């Protein structure tokens, strides 16, 4: 639900930004200042000062899960087609061959239609 609200806010901001970018930037700056103010106020009340504000309130388990998710994302970026790169290369070459065959078939068909059309025009 929280993510849905963020998406709606982002879309609304983009629409508003297209109409008047200066006001949109001013409003965004105000929201950021208010957010930092309340975040700093809540972190200073916990007694840790600025370090609590910068580090947030993540516990050790959440940090491990975040690290695991980050590693999985990096792994996906490093090998976008999965573990079998050779298979994807073979599939790409087969796709390219199929595309070339289709192009040639289309060219042949167009030539055939041209010839038939010319023959019909010559008969008249």
N, C-alpha and C positions, 0 to 999 in steps of 0.2 A: 504494500500500500504506500509506503514511504517513497519507494522508487517511482511509482506511478505519479505521485504528486510532483516529484522532481522533474519527471519528463514533461508533465503539463506546464510547469513553471518555465522550463527551458524553451519549449515551443512558444509559449506566450512571450517570453523575453525576445526570441528571434523575430517574432511578428512585430512587436513593439519597436525593436531595434531598426527594422526596415522602414518604419514610418518616421521615427525621429531618433537618430543614433545618439545625439548629445544627451538628451534626457534619459535614454536607456543607460548610458554609461554613468551618469550622475546617480541614478537610482541604484544601480549595481554597486557603486562605491559606497553609498549609504548603507546598503544591506551588509556589505563586507565589514564596514566599521562597526555596525551594531553587533554583528556576529562575534567579531573579535572582542568587543567590549564585554559581552555577556560570557563568552568563553573564558576570558581572562579573570572576570569577576568570580566565576564559579571555581576556577582552578586556584585562585588565590585564597579562597575560603577554605580549601582543603589543607592549606599549610605548606605546600611544597613550592609555592611561588611560580616563577617563570618556567621552571623545568617541568612542572606538572602541565602547564599550558602547552608546551611544545611536544611532550611525549604522549599526551592523551591519557585515556583510562583503559588501555588494553592490558589484559592479563597474559600470562605466559602461554596458556593454551591457545588463545586467539592469535598470538604471534606465530606459533608453530603452524597453525592452519593457514594463516596468511602466507607464510614462507612456502608451504607446500603448494598452495594455489599459484603463487608466483613462479615457482619452479616448473609447474606443469604448463603454465602459459609460455614460458621461455622455451620449453621443449617443443611446444607446438609451433612456435615461431621459427625455431631452428630447422625443423623438418615439416614443412607445411603439407606435404603429400603423404605423410606417414613414414613407416619404417622401410617400406619397399619402394625405393626411388626407381629401381630398374623397371619394375612393373609399370610405374606411372609413365616412365619414358617410352616404354613399349606401347602403352595405351595411347600416348600422345602421337606417336608415329602412325599407329593404326588409324587414329582419328584424322590425322592429316592426309593419309592415303585415301580414306573414305571421302573426305572433302574434295580432294583432287579428282577422284572418280566422278563424283556428282557434278563438279564443274564441267568436266569433259562431256558427260552425258547431256547436260543442259546445252552446251555449245553445239553438240551434234544434233540435238532435237531442234534447236533454233535454225541451224543450217538446213535441216530437212524441211522445216516449215517454209523457209525462204525459197527453197527450190520449188516446192509445191505451189507456192503463191506465184512465183515467176512463170511457171508452166501454165497455170490457169490464166494469167494475164496475157501470155503469148497466144494462147488459143483463141482469145477474143479478138 
